[in-house]
Amino acid sequence: YNLTCLTLDSHGTLWIGGRSRKLLQWPQGGEPVLAQSHQLIGTIFAILAGPDGDLWLGQVGTVNGLQHLRDGKVITAKLPGDVRTIRAMAQDSRGTIWIGSARGDLLRVQGDEVVRQLLPETDDALSIRCLTPTDNGTLWIGFERLGVGWMKNGTYHRVDKSSGLFDDYSAQIVPDG
């Protein structure tokens, strides 16, 4: 299946995304099954299971896109502008879903819309690879080879090797709180 990403939902089901529109569902204590393929856009590069039961999928195909499964239906969200490959998704304690793209776009789901969250620096090289929200309202952003950033209360900061970070290769962010 050429698997690319996975997430665990609140019921203990493991969801696994793959290439060529493959979405596997592996219920706790069961066997993995192909859950969906025919309505999906393409390769799933990011996946998020929300506490409300929705499953969010960031994909690349003939078009780049964001889809989510709700009550067995596939819903395609309209993305603002030319968003490239979605590489990261996270949901914060307020329920906001955050999305990061390979070209440095930071997006959030607001109602039924996906809106761009402007960062004070824009650079196609700022590929967002991971997002981690904390309970204190901070959103940590891991950039490919360009350090980490964080946002809290509308304020944004970024650090990299030139400002004291050990190196600029952020593969995963796991803050203490």
N, C-alpha and C positions, 0 to 999 in steps of 0.2 A: 504493500500500500504506500510506501514512501511517506512515513509519518513525519509531521512537522511540528506539532504542538499538542498540548493536552491541558485539561482542567478537571477538577473534581467538583461536582455540584453538591448541594446541601443534603441530598438523599444518598450520598456515597457512590453515585454513578460517575465513572470516569468517561469523559468525552475526549476523543482523539481526532485531531484534524490531520488531513493528509493531502497529497497532491491529487490532481485530476478529480476534483470535487468529491473527495471521500471524507465522510464523517462517520466515525465508529462510536457506538455506545456500549459501554461495558458495565452493566449493573453489578453492584456489590454481590458477590456470591454466584454470579452468573457467567455466561460466556459472551465475548464481544460479538456484536452484530453490526452490519452496515445500517446506519440510522437514516441517512439521507444522501442523495447524490444528484438526482436529476434536476433540481431547482437551484442548485448552488452555482455561484459564478465561476469558481475555479479552485486553485490551490489555497488551502487555509493556512495562513501564516501566524494568526493570533486567534485565541479563543478565550472566552470568559463566560462562566456560569454565574448568572445573577441570582440573588436570594429570592427573587420573585418567580423563578423558574425559567426565565428567558435565557437563551444561549446565544451569545454574540460571536460572530465570525468575521474576521478581517481576511479578505481574499484578494487574489490576483487571478485574472482570467483574461478574456477579451477586453474586459474593463476592470478597473480596480474597484473594490466595493466593500461595503459593510452590510451584512445581513444578520437578522436574528430570528430564532425560532421561538414562536409563542403559541402555546396550545396546539402544537403540531403543524402550524402554518409558517412558511418562510416569508419574511418581510424584508424587502430591500430598502435600505436607507439611502437618501440622496446625500452625497458628500459635497462640501463646498470647494469649488475649484478643482485643480489638478492634484489631488492627493494620490501619492504613489503608494507602494506596498504598505499596508498596515502591519506593523511589527509588534505592537504592544497594546494591551488593554488592561484596565484596572477599574474597580469601583470603590469609591471612598465611603466613609462612614455616613455621609449625608445622602448616599444613593447615586451620586453623579458618576457616570461612566466616562472615563478618560481614555483617549485613543492617541497613540503615537505612530507616526509614519516614518518610512525610510528616508524621506526628504526633510525631516525635521518639523513636520506639522504636528501641533498639539491640538487635539479636537476634544469636544465634550458633547455628550448627548443631552439635549435640552428639550424635554417633551418628546415630540416626534421628529425633531430636527437635529442635525449634527452641525455644530457651529465651531468655527475656528477660535481657539484661545490664543490671542496674540502674545508672543514672547518678545521682549525688547531686542533680541538678536535674531536675525533671520539669515540662514545660511544653509544651502542644500546639503552641505557636508555634515550638518547636525542630525544625523540619522538617529532617531529615537528607537532604542532596542528594548528598554524595560521601563515600567512605571510601577511605583509602589506608594500608595497612600498610607499615612499613619493616622492614628486616632486623634492626634493634636491638630489635624487639618493641613499638614504638610504633604505635598505631592512631590516625591522624588522622581527624577528623570535621569535615566542612564543613556548616554549618547555613545554611539560606536566610535571608539578611538578619540573622543573629545571630552572625556571626563563626565561629571555628573552635575545636574542642576536641581534646584528645588524651588517650589512656589508655596507661599503661605500668605493668606490675607492680601492677595494681589501683588505681593512683592516677589520678585524673581532673582535668583543668584545662580551662578555657575562657577564651579572650580575645576581646574585641570592640573596637570603636572606642573605647569609654570607657576601655579599659585599654591603648591605644596602637596598636591595629591600624589600618592606613591607612583601611579601610572595612569594613563588615560583610557585603559581598556576596561570598561564597565560591562560585565556580562550579566550581573544580577545585583540588585540592591536589596539588602535585608537590614533595615535600620533597627536599632534597639527600641525605638519609641520616641 
